[in-house]
Amino acid sequence: MASIKVKVIVLVLLMILPIILIGAAGTLYFQYTIRQTIWDDNLAQAKAISAMTPEYMGASQLYLTSIADRPLVVRAMENGDTAFLTSMAAYANSTERINSVYFTDKNGTVLAATAPLSGLIGTSAVDRPYVNNVTMTGMPYIGDTEPGIDRTPVVAIGVPVKNNNGTVIGVMVGTIDLDDYAKTVLGTQVKNQQYIYLVNRTGHIIVHNNPQYVLEMRDYTSVPAVQRVLNGETGVMENHNPVENDDRLAAYTPIKTLGWGVIVAIPVNVAYEPVRNATTWMVAIVATTVILSMILGLYVGNGITSPITKLSTAVKMAGESENYRHMLPLGRDDEIGELARSFSGMMDIIKKDIEELKRTGDALRKGQHILTKSQEVAHVGNWAWNVQTGELTGSPECDRIFGYEPGQVRPSHNWAISRVHPDDRKIMEGLMETAIRTGKRGGADYRIVRPDGTIRYVNTIVDKIVHDKAGKVKWLYGISQDITERKQAEESMKEAKQRAELYLDLMGHDINNINQVAMGYLELANDRLPLSEEEKELISTPLDALKSSARLIENVRKLQRSKEGDLKTEVIDMGDVLSDVRDDYLRTSSDSIVIRYEKKESCHVLANSLIRDVFGNLIGNAIKHSEGRKPVEIDIRQDTMVENGKDYCRVAIEDNGPGIPDQLKQKLFHRFQRGDTHAHGKGLGLYLVRTLVEDYHGRAWVEDRVPGDHTKGSRFVVILPLAGN
């Protein structure tokens, strides 16, 4: 017979071995996980800075464009009014972000400038890319960083000054001091000894924790992370920085729109300090667990074997003396066996029964307490009504619902009916009578009157019906809930909906009628009165605004009809819809608009009458946002495709307009989001397109007509499930 001590030692060894193995595996896992987290955190920080930089530069570009587009600036450029241009340059230079501003004519000659660039007046800046590219393309251009007057890096942004025909007649150039932007970037530092720096297209420092490196625009092309980021790569690497002569963990990502790069670097020994700390903690935990297991094993081996013999003797004495209660019996050949036989005997059963009864009582008391609190929080009470005796019992929350403290009244069925609002008593009595007569459960909402006169709304449900031996209803069981807050909320929502519908009807009918009258008189004045071109322009501006208002109201009404689902869905031939929309625009548009329609395959979809507005909006936007390009060429292509195992009808509408930058593509279909064009609108057209297409279970998106070059025009794509899906 094996010794109990031997068994305990074997058991302890079997416990320690898995602990050591699990600890080792856990240490390796946590080392990898923490290391990967460090890489991911630094790369995420670099990407955040990369995403923030184009927005920062784009805001400055939009600011300069807003000034260059002003009619007074255009007129001054046409008239050579250098005094006015100088004042506008000073005005533009008043913002902290802009360092200096100057204007050139279309040949690149500087006409006006602010200090410290006033010495450039009369010189040629045509060799500057942010001047030459703007005059050649007519598009804004953000230049690379270059040393400013005080040798600190600046970024020059050129925007075109165009006349009413869209011809470039000059360039407005503003230089941005990167000092303010550097503070924003360096403010994202999250660790000590973390280095954040940006390099320009040639690998020279433009933002760095060390101001001296920025002032010198230190050459960092020898740093491996910089070499990779200038190649357009994104990633994390451990590399040696020859410029600063140390080993660093570097996360890098390019700023593709500017050709710059972002690097977040931290010394390797600092970066991996959490890994070392985690390893130390894991080793300490495993060692502590092993030591505790060994101590427990020694304690069990030495502390149990000796008492077993005494406990075995005590069990045999249990029938003769009460002293057996200080010991427990055994039932096997060895001490543990004898202990097991004793536990399976009378003492085990008695103890188990006592403990079970205690636990049952505790559980019942706890459950009752939890139920009472739950009902109090939810304002729900349960009740039971003896139909034959009239006895009514309920939980404490039933008393609170009726405005009484628990136990304050002795309820009965007649008492409960008396507390119901006189106008609603038939509802309550009818609920109970139906349950008694038919044996069916049910529920009802009604009002009660509390002792203080306040009126509350209650929902009562009869959820259980018990019959006596004769088959007659004896007990009705149910629940009641105070639903006053819910009723008040429903009434508020109902009133709010009615007000919204009233406002929409007012806008859609009365305001639209006023718009129509105003447009009619303005059109009559424009057609019949002998007006100069300037006077016609004064009439055209409010006329366009009224038309825009009418279109906005019509779009809102269409959105309402779509959301309310009051339009009939039917099978529609997409070829007929596209042909009709094309013909409508060709009849009402000038000869400078060309619309071609190519139908490769016939397809039918499930939609409603608003589907014409989807493609009418897309074609209308292509014409409206062409920015004066002639001729406006629009191609409509229709075919079918398969996506995720489903057949779709695909319609692509292409144009030769100015295109849509990538940063606007995702925002374009949201409410009140518009592209950067001179056309007017409220941003609901494409939101209406997206809403209708999604109602038809389809998708809509925009892409470049020529992949990778958004300036060559846009392609709007709509896919709708075929009617057979």
N, C-alpha and C positions, 0 to 999 in steps of 0.2 A: 504494500500500500504506500503510495507516494506521500511524502510529507507535505503538509499544508504550506510550509515555508518555501519548499521547492516550487510548488505551484504558483505561489505569489510572486517569486522571483521571475519565473518564466512569463507570467502575465505582465509584470512591469517592463520586461525587455520587449515584449510584443507591443506594448504601448509606446515605448520610447522610439523604436525604429520608425514607425510611420510619422512620428512628430519630426524626426530629423529629416526624413525624406521630403515631407510636405514643406518644412521650413526652407530647405534648400531650393525646392522648386518655386516656392513663393518668392524667395529672394531674387532668383533670376527673373521671374515674371515681373516683379515690381521694378527691378532695375530697367528692364526693357520698356515697361509702360511709362515710367517717369521720364526716361530719356526721350521717348517718342513724344510725350506731352510737352517737354521743353522745346523740341524741334517745332512742333505744331504751333505753340504759343508765339515763338519768335517769328515764324513764317506768317502767321495771321496778323501780327503787328506790322510786318513789312507790307503785306497786302493792303491793310487798312490805310497806311500812309500813301501807297500807290494809288488807291482809289480816291483819296482826298485831294491829291495834288492837281489832277485835271480840273476838278471842280473849282479849286482855288483860282487857277489860271483862267478857267472859263468865265468865272464871275467878273474878273477884270476885263476880259475881252468883251463881254456883254455890256459892261459899263462904258467902254470906249465906243462900241458900236452905237449905243443909245445916243451918244453925243454926235457922232459922225453922221447919223441919219437925220439929224434935226434940219428942217428946211432952211433955217437961217444960216447954218454952217454951210449947207450946199450952195446957197445964194452967195455967201461970202467967198467961197472957193471959185465959183464961176466969175465973180466980179473982181477977184484978186484983192479982196478987202483984208489986207494983212493985219490991220489993227483989230478988227473983230476976231480974226483967227487967233491972234495973240491973246485976246481976252478969254476966248473959249479954251485955249490951251491952259491958261492960268486957272480957269474954273475947273477943268478936268484934273489939274494937278493939285487941287485943294484936298483931295482925299488922301489919307495916310498911305494907302496901298500904292498909289502912283507916284513914282520918283520924279519923272520929268515927261514933258509932252512936246511934240512938234508936228507941224503939218508940212507936207510936200505937195507939189503939183503932180500931174500925171506923168511928168518926165523925171520925177525924183528930186527936183530942186526944192530945198527947204525954204518955205515961205515965212513961217512963224515958229517960235520956240520959246520955252520957259527956261529960266536959269536952272542948271548951269549949262544948258545946251544952246543958249542964245547965240553963241559964236558960230553955230552951224548955219545960220541964216545966209542964204545965197549960195551955199555949197551944194554939191550933188550927193544924194544918199541912195542913188539907184543901185549901187553895188551891194546894198544891204538886202538880205533875203526877205526881211519883213517889209521892205518897200517894193522891191522888184516883183516878188511873188504875188503881192496884193494887186499891183497894177496889171499883171499878166492874167491872173485868174479871177479877179474881182471878189475873192474870198478872204476872210481874215486869216492871219498867219502869226503863229507864236514862234518866235525865234529861240535859238539856243542861248544858254547863259553866256555872258561875256563881262569882262571887267568894266565897271562903271567909272565915273570921273574920280571917285575916291578909291578906286581899285576893288571895291566890294562887288560881288557878282550881281548882275541885274539881268532881267529878262525883258526883251523888247517885243511888243505886240503891235502888229500893224493891222488896221481895219480900213476898208475902202470908204471913200466919200463918193457917192453916186448921184448923178442927176436923176430927173424924173424918168428918163428913158432907161435907167439901169446902167448907164455908162460910167466907168470909173473916171473921175475928174481929179482925184487927188487921194492922198493917204494920210491918215492920222496915226501917229506912232506914240505909244506910251511905254515907258520903262518901269518895271516893277522891282522895287527893292525887296530882296528875299529875306531881309532881317526879320520882319514880322512873321513871315511864313516859317522861318527857321525856329522861332520861339514856339510856334504851334506844334511843329514836328517834334522838337526836342522835349516838349511837354508831355509826349506820350511815353517817355522813359519810365519803365516799371521796375527796374532793378538798378542797384548800385553797380557801377563799372559797366553799364550797358552803353554801347556806342551806336548812335543812329546817324547815318550820313547818306546824302544823295550825291550822285555824280551826274555830270551832263553827258551829252552825246560823245564827247571825246574822252571821258573817264576822269575828268577833273572835279575836285570837290566843290560843291556849291552850298551844302549844308553839312555841318559837323559840330560835334561837341566842343572841339578845339577851334576857337575863333580865328586863330592864326592860320590854320589850314584853309579856312574859307577865304581869308584875305589874300592868301597866296594862290588860291585855286590849285591846291596841291595835286599833282599828277598821281592818280591811284591805279593806273592801268596795269601795274605790276602785281596787284592784289588778285588772286585767283577768283574770288567771288565777284569782283568788278568785271573781270574778263567775261565771266559767264553771263552776268546780267546785261552787258552790252551786246551779247549775242542773242538777247531776247529770252534767256532761260530763267526759270523760277525753281527755287529749291533751297536746301539747307546743306552746308558742308563744314567740315573742320579744315581750316587752312591756316597757313603761316602768312601773317601780314608783314611783308618786308619793309613797308614804310614805317610802321610803328614797332617792328621787330618783336612780335609776340604771336602766340597761337590762339586763334579765336574760333568760336562757333559762329558761323555767319549764315543768316537767312537773307535771301536776296530775291527780288522780283522786279521786272521792268515796269516803267511807266510808258506804255506803248505809244500813246498818243503824242508824247513829247520826246521820246527817244532817250529818256533819262533812266536811272536805276536807283532803287532803294536797297540799302543794306542795313540790317540790324545785327550787330556783332557784340559778343560778350566773351571775355576770356574763358578758355575751356575749363580751367580749374574752378572758376566761379559758376559757370553754367551747370556743371555736373555735381555741384555741392549737394543738391537734394538727393541725387542718386546715392552718394556716399552716406548721407544721413539715414536714408531709408534702409540701406544695407546694414548699417550699424544697429539700427533699431530691430530689424528682423533677426539678426544674429543674437542680439540680447534677449529677444522674446523666446527664441527657440532654446537658447541655453537655460533661461529661467524655467521654461516648461519642463525640460529634461531633468533639471535639478529637483523641481517640485515633484515630478513623477517618481524619482528615486526615493525622495524623502517619504512620499506616501506609501511606496512599496515597503520600505523598512518599517514604517509605522504599522501597516496592516499585518506584515509578517510577524512582528513582535507583539502586537497588541491584541490579536485575535486568537492565536493558537492556545494560549494559556487559559483564557476564559471559557473556551469551548468545553473542556472537561467538567468545569464547575457547573456550567449551564446544563449539561447532560444529566448530572446527578440531581440538580434542582428540579428538573422536569419529572423525575420519578417520585419526587416528594410532593408533587402538586396536589395529590389527593389527600395527603395527611396534614399539610400545613399551608398557611397563607404566604409563607416566605417564598414560595415559587414565583410570586409576582415580581421579585427582584431579578429573576433569571428567565431566560428563554430556553425551551427544550430543543433537542436535536433528534434526528431520526434515521441517520445512515450508519454504516459500519464505522466510519471515522466520525470525528467531532462535527464536521459540517453536515454529514448525513443525518446524524441524530437531530441536529438543529432543524433540518428540513422537515423530518417527520413530525417534530413538535409543532412547527408552524402550520402543518396541514391538519393538525388536530383541533381540539376544542378551543384552545386559547386563541388560535388564529381566527376561527370562525366568529367567536364572541367579539374580539377586537375589531374585526372587519365590519361586523354588523353595527357596532356602536359608532364607528367612524363614518360609515355610510349614512346612518341616520342623521348624524351631525352635519355632514356635508349636504344632505338633501334639505335639511332645515335652513342651513345658511343660504343655499342656492335659491330656495323659495323666497326667503326674505329679501335677498339681493334682487331677484327678478321682479318682485313686487315693487321694490323701490325704484328700479330702473323704469318699469312700465309707468308708474305714477309720474315720474319726472318727464318721461317722453311725452305723455299725454298733456302735461302742463305746458311744455314747450310748444307742442303742435296744436294746442287748443282742441284736442280730441278726447272725448269721453266715451266709454262703453256703458251700455245699460241692458237690463233684462226686465221684461214686463210679463207678469203672469196674467194672461187674458181672463182666466176664470175667476181669480180672486181680486184683480185690480192692483196687486202688489207691484211696485216699481222700485228697482234698485239700480244704482249707478255708481261709477267711479267718482272720486273727488272732483275731477275736472268737469263732470256734468254740472255739479253745483256751481262751479266758477263760471261756466258758460252762461248760466241763467242769472248771474250776479250775486250769488250767495257764497259764503265760506263753507267748506266741507263740513257736513253735519249740522248746519244751521237750520235746515228744514227737513221734514220727513216727506219725501216726494210720493206722489201717486199719479196715476194716469190723468185723472181729472185736473190735478194741480198743474201738471205739465201743459195740458191743453189751455188752461187759464192764462199761462204766461205767453202764449202765442198771440201775435198781433191779430186783432179781430178780423181784419181783411184776409188773413192767411190761414185761419183755423180750419176751413174746409179742405185746404191742401193737406194739412197734417192728419185730419180725421180720415180723409180719403186714402192716404198712404196706408194707415193702419187697417182700415176696413178692407182694402184690396188684399193685403197680406193675409188677413184672417179668412176672407171669403174664398180666395183662389189658391192660397198656399204658395204664392209667388213672391220672391224678394223684389225690393225696389228702393227708390230713394227720392228725395224732394228737397228743394230749397224753400225756406220760409223765414219770416221775421219773428223775433221775440221782443218783449218789452221787459226790461230789467226793473227792479224796484225803484231805481232812481229816475226812471222815465226814459232812459236811453234805449234806442232801438238797435238791435244787432241782427245780422244775417246768420242763419244756421243751416247746415246741410245734414240731414238725417238719412241713414241707410239701414234698412232691415235686411240683415245678411244671414240670419239663421231662424228657422221656424221648427218648433218641436211639437209633436202631437202626442196626445195621451193614448191609452190602450183602445179607447173607443174611436180613434181617428180624428178627434177634434183638436183644434189648435189650442195648446196650453201655454206655451212660452214663445214670445218674440224676443230675439236678441238683435242688437244693432249698435251702431256708433253714431255719435253726433259731433260735428266740428263747427267751431266759430269761423265763418268765412267772410266776416265783415270787410277785412282789408282786401281780400280778393275781389269782392263785389265792388268796392270803391275803386279799385284799380281798373276793373273792367269798364265801369262807367266813365272813368277819366280817359281811358283809351278810346272808347266809343266817341266821346265828345271831341277828342283830338283828331280822330279820323274824319269826323263830320266837318270840323273847321278846315282841315287840310283839303278836303274835297271842295268846300265852298271857295277857298282861295284859288284852287286850281280852275274851277269853273269860272270864277271872276277873271282870272288871267287869260284863260283860253277863249272866253267869249267877249266880255266887255272891253278888256284892254286890247284884245286883238282887233275888235271893231274900230276902236279909236285909232289904232295903228293904220288900218286900211283906209280910213277917211283921210288921215294925214298924208299917207303915201299918195292917195289919189290927187289931192290938191297940189302936192309938190310936183308930181309928174305932169299935171296940167300946166303949172307955172313954167316948168322946164321946157315943155313942148311949144307953148303958145306965146309966151312973153319974149320980147326982144332983149335977151340978156347977153352980157359979155361973158367971156370964158371964165373970168374970176367969179362972176355972180352965179354962173351955172355950177361952179365948183362948190360955192356956199350952199346951194340947194342939194347937190348930189351927196354931200357929207351926211346931213340929217336923213336924207332918203335912204342911203345905205344903212344907216343905223336903225331906222324903222324896219327895213327888210330883215336885218339881222335879228331884231327883236321878234318879228313875226315867225322867222324860222325857228328861233329858240322856243317860242311858245308851242309851235307845232311839234317840235321834237319832244318837249315835255309831255304833251298829250299822247304822243305815240308811245313813249315810255310807260305812261300810266296804263294805256290800253294793253300793252304787252304784259306788264306785271299783273294786271287784274285777270288776264286770260280770257277776255270776252270776245276774242277773235276766233273764227272758225278755222281749224287746221284741215288742210286738204292736200291732195297730191298735185304738185305744180311742176310743169315742164320748165327746167332752167333755161332752155334755149329760147322759149317765148319771152321769159322775163328779161333776159340779157338783150335780146333783139329790140324789145320795146324801149328799154332804158336808153340803149344806144340811139335809136331813132329820135326819142324825145330830145336828147341833147343836140343831135345834129340839126334838128329843125329850129332850135332856139339859139344856137351858137353861131359864131362868125365862121368865115371860110378858113381862118387860121387854125382851126381845131380839126384834127383828123382822128377818127375813132375806128379802129379795125377790130372785127370780131371773128374769132376762129373757133369753131366747134368741132373737136375731134370725135367726141362720143356724145350721144344723147343720154340725158339722165333726168330722173324725176326725184323730187324730194318732198318730204312732209313739212309744210310751212303754212303761213297765212298771208294775207294781202300786204303786210308790211315788208315782205321780202324785197319788194322793189326799192324800198328806202335804203336797204343795205347797200345795193350796188349803185343806186343813184347818189348816195353820199360819197362813195369811193370815187366815182367818176367826177362828181362835182368838186371834190377836194383836189383831184389831179389838175383840174382846170384852174381852180381858184388859187392854188399855190404854185403855179408855173412861173411866177415872178417875171412876167413879161416875155417869156421865151416863145418865139414863133418859128415854125408852127408848133402848137401843142399836139404831140403825138401820143395816142393812148391805144394800147393793144389789150384786147380781152380774149383770154384763152380758157376753154372749158374742156375738161377730160375727167376721167375717173381714176381712183387710186384705192389701195387697200392699206389700212392701218390697224394694227392689233386684231387682225382677222375680220375686220368690218369693211364693207364697201362704202366709199364716199364719192360724192361729186365735188371736184375741185375747180374753182374759178380763180384765175390769176389776172389782175388788172395792173398793167405796167404803164409807166409814163416816162417822159424825157425831162422831167422837172429837175429842180435843184437837189432832190434827194433828202434823206433824213439821217442825221448822224446817229451812230450806234447808241449814244447815251440817251437819246430821246425815244428810241423804238419801243422800249418796254413801257414808257409812260404814256404813249400816244393814245391808247384806248381807254384811259381813265378819264373821269370827269374833270373838265376844266383844264386839261393838259393839251397844249398846242405846240406845234413846231415853231422854229425860229424863222418866220416868214413875215412879209409885210401885209399878208391878207388878214382880214378881220374875222372874228368869230368868237363864240363862247365856249368852244371845246366840247360841245355835246354831240356833235355829229358822229365822231368815231366811237364815243361811248355808246350812242344808240346802236351803231353797227355791232359792237361787241355784245351788248345786251340781247339784241334780236338773234344773233348767231348762236349764242349760248342757249337761248330759249328753244332754238331748233336743234339743240344737242350737237352743235358744231364748234369749230374754232376759227379764229381769225388772227392773222399776224402780218407783219410787214418785214420785208427784206430788201437788200440792194438788187436793183435790176442787173447790174454788173457786179458779181460777187467781189467783195473787198474794196469797192470804190463807190461810196454812197453818193458822190456828186454826179453820177451818171443816171440818176433817176431811181424811182422806187418801184417795188412790186408788192401789191397787197394781195394776200392769198386767203381765200375763204373755203373751208371744207365743210360739207353738210352730208349727213348720212343719207344714203339712197333709200327711197321709199320701201324697198324690199327688205331692208335690214330688220 
